[in-house]
């Protein structure tokens, strides 16, 4: 048995720093973002179950232990409360831990540490101690993942002040957002849409890293007739819906929230005041979900601009279904089109 | 509650000799002064709570004075302490001015956490008190992480993490001890076993009521010590701290008595008359004073002087707290995030203190 400090810090065989624009899968884009953050700041370290030689269940940390050593890429026991709590203690001494939760449903043993400690320590210490901890959670359905492996628990965290809750929708966003999350002095719940892990896209590996993606929504497509508000895996659904609507002669604006909490209400309001209609799409159950908050805010701030009630398309108020029925549970293009039709019927 | 057993490691430094060295005499007097300071502080806190100067919940260290003083004597000033919601005495013994601790209880700006932490959530980076914690067991994984950071940074400091007996049934206890033993972390876990998890006794809560034995599951050394004896506690704690400083985590069980209810408002109806009578003979402050008299370390006149001085100090502490200003209500919104966030509303609805939200205009 060796102590953590005695473990080797392997740097031999490290690949050359990545540069330029490359076509990467979503999971590889996060991998490159983690690599860039770890090269930039030696206080960045990764913790999680099977993230070392295995590279994680989804291979997001593939090769990182070989490059950065066992002390900075730590294979932990199966102990989510211990993983997140230990990360909090490390952050108190200046580290920037990134915890991987293996699947969405596995985060709940750590829920106590996240909501009662991680979210509150900066406030509790009146600003004396920052909590730069990132918790990466593969989430959402579409891969036949069943209960605990296909869920979308983001609203449970968005309800807690002090946490940032974000979800990227493309490889480029994933690459930039993971670095901005790690650089943030606030704790970030980083929800990775696992149905998109294998999708590829162009990634500019020299894209600037600031704070934009944690604070601002992003108009993916301009439109005039209806605003489709989405984040994470549902952005692709929104874009496909907009394509279908275009064939019908309707112009949909697609807004990628990126951050579910704190939320960029101004961007939503600006879009809906323009279009007069709003449909919110997410995989999480609509009951008390992010869409409910958006609907309330849009109603308050766009009341005189609305042509129709704000509508929501998402998961049902049931446990996550078995693999063969998840397509009925998840918000499909057809279900979003139905909602848009209803909005136009008013 | 079982009698303190002979521990595997702890040894008492009790020596019945009248030839106590001057250094030893001064140390024992200092123990007594600190114990009495905690006692009088907590009695004053109880009074202030009943007078509604203090809000929320208020868990007192009455009966824990010897344990606190003994444990903290084993730590260097640079060592780290994590504790739980029964923390006032620990904050004082860690070196935080009692004035600031009382001001925190009063919810005033001069408090340890500027009045926003309260009884359960004091935090002082300078004195290396990394928190009282209001959730049972919340502090354990966090303390473990700080110990990991100290190991990574090749530091000589250790972490001491205290908890109540009820905490040993929580999952985080086992996760933390496993991690600490696996990674050889510089940390001492301390169980303050006062025999009661609120109103449920240890025998009804733990399948292994000799709680220090739980460490065996992690091949971690452990011991049980009499927490009514500050010298024995200090000796056992020093052994634990030295082990931790050498990279061997340690579990120390300190047997104490909770002289009052779980909190000020708990009438402790679950205790029998016999138990209440027994407790009157188990007061560690009274016992230690008697021992100091018996050993000739202090005479009655000296004890009286310490009593008078401590009472005066506590009067000043309470006056300081009462005179400290309350925080401005608008600071409620400070520090939720470390960085600016969108939609950061600082408006209390209906409050004249704040500007009203802009009314959305009807389009022309």
Interface residues (C-beta under 8 A of the other chain):
Chain A: X1 X3 X4 X5 X71 X76 X77 X79 X81 X82 X84 X85 X86 X87 X88 X89 X90 X91 X92 X93 X94 X95 X109 X112 X113 X116 X117 X121 X122 X123 X124 X125 X126 X127 X128 X129 X130 X131 X161 X162 X164 X184 X185 X186 X211 X215 X216 X259 X262 X263 X264 X265 X266 X300 X301 X302 X303 X304 X305
Chain B: X113 X114 X116 X117 X121 X123 X125 X130 X131 X133 X134 X135 X138 X140 X141 X142 X143 X144 X145 X146 X147 X148 X149 X150 X151 X152 X153 X154 X171 X172 X175 X176 X178 X179 X182 X183 X184 X247 X334 X335 X336 X337 X338 X339 X340 X341 X342 X343 X344 X360 X361 X362 X363
